[in-house]
Amino acid sequence: MNNLYITLSSVDLSRRAGTQLLFAIVTAMSLLSWSSAIAGEAFVVDVVREKPYNHVIVSAKIKGAFTPEIIETIQSGVPVTFTYFLQLKRQRSLLWNETERRMSIKRMVKFDTLRKEYLTWEKRAEDESDIDFSAELAYMAHKNGKDKKKINAKNGNESREPAKEPKAIKDTERLKEWMAHLGGIDLGPTDGMQAFTPYYFRVKCEMKSIKLIPPFNYILFFVSLWDFDTDWSASSPFTIYDTSLPETEKDQMETRSVDTTAR
């Protein structure tokens, strides 16, 4: 009799485990499909060159990134980053287009649930892997009553860039504007660029939620499904002319169309 009871209990437990596993699989597949839909809605627009023309300056925007789910994720206190990848490409007719310059801009937001405000940071580097917010996250996690220098040393950041103070944003719409808009990003002077050669900008964006320490990291299994990468968006081609030309003449020449295809 006891053996029969044990057998039935084992079967019942197995059924429960199987049901829970099936539910988890169905939920994960649904969220993956949902994540793909969210990623498909986000895209970069208005990639344009700005004055002055003796430098290569680009602006861009991202649309469709701030779904209600992503806003909810941010307001739950999960750190979220938007990383913009910018490239200046030189058009070549017989070979692959060459990347002349590049820059990565990473913006992080973490919602302060006590003060009800968004804490934001921005860092720039040529390579995205050189951008790190661990010092800022460590400082925010232990800032109450502790010295920032000691926290940097404790987390191995004493020899690296120290934690930056955040910029606080109260309004959600202002946060969206700041996170989704790149204005006047200077990739350097036109010195050394080839005159009368078509160039163009490429921009893409990547959104990620930052993994938390236990016991909160289990949430990121679902939150990370909302991460996305946009496709590359390219500007209209432009040409570098002699910088000694009068400004009005340069403006006229810069606006002439160039018959090229960005790739």
Steps between C-alpha positions, in 0.01 A plus 500: 500500500780737591677420176183580305467835684860590423452405135185711466669795673795474263268498200314803635825690555622408152176627348527826691862546396407424139213749509723771649770431242248517216363827637852645523580395142176645361553824697860533381399438136225759529738754648760427232239564233396815684866607525545459124197717439636770732842488333338529159323820603818682607696669223745787449387801293620847400868414465628833369819700478514833680709817478773614523624313195867511602404222743296182449203542734202264505156498661249216520188381682354165597128437476283222640738419786291606798222245523292488822687181593841669475382800702366259762835320503688827557260614773547169681858607569677279246794688339451533125753612239461640150821457301536692174753384243608774259715451190635733237526297179688582178332388180714282271384379162683169464564405863302487822437842646762593755432608858703816550391585854281348767356587838288324761274699730346317793226654712380335818188571704411369844179603671533614861187349654536712816542840337284408199754630251707358217878495554688516172859469380674523162842376392674499162781295349616377163427142604186408696694244705702784655186648660424373848242609757598262781643784711176698469284199587720414799484856621121513469466167682714607796489881495317546830760605756799380299776683323508472122879460491486203738224342293706539180798335669287217641361419155835509326433832330759712681735493202216542251267791437325585828123489535329793331226692671162437337282759335149481646193525277157525659273483196453179300455686172825686553672170567366357173623806310847476650538124455365496144672804347860554394570863423815644348739208557842611378712226344789739439630747242494433128881519490639191329175409326501462122354793310226434241446150641154400625465424869200410715410424862359175636327479838340216694379460858508216750289492815592270788396450859795459734522177699447539871657315789300218665221472605380753240676358195228238437273783386740572214407168335176668397618861487788415265247371249409864438856592398536595135736602222386729221615467143761738365363829364705707258511870422490647153847502341703819529832617360791682657609805303787744530461669840637823355181552299265777615232370738210572261669316215580204725137485611384486138748228412422297814131485412560354155381140475753223454393190307625232741350216699592480869609157616 
